Amino acid sequence: MPFAYSIADGIGLGFIFYTLVKLFTGKIKDVHPVLLTFSLLFLLRYIIKALQNV
């Protein structure tokens, strides 16, 4: 949140980084499917947001 000045962005980035850490440590099965879905949706949101600013 301190980097984005937004609670929603902070939570979204937390979801994404948590999922990525579990993926890279080989513990992706510990991630609940709902959290994985939210992580992918937040990632898609940031990609679309970045493409709109181009």
Stockholm file with secondary structure:
# STOCKHOLM 1.0

chainA/1-54         MPFAYSIADGIGLGFIFYTLVKLFTGKIKDVHPVLLTFSLLFLLRYIIKALQNV
#=GR chainA/1-54 SS CTTTTCHHHHHHHHHHHHHHHHHHTTCGGGSCHHHHHHHHHHHHHHHHHHHHTC
#=GC SS_cons        CTTTTCHHHHHHHHHHHHHHHHHHTTCGGGSCHHHHHHHHHHHHHHHHHHHHTC
//
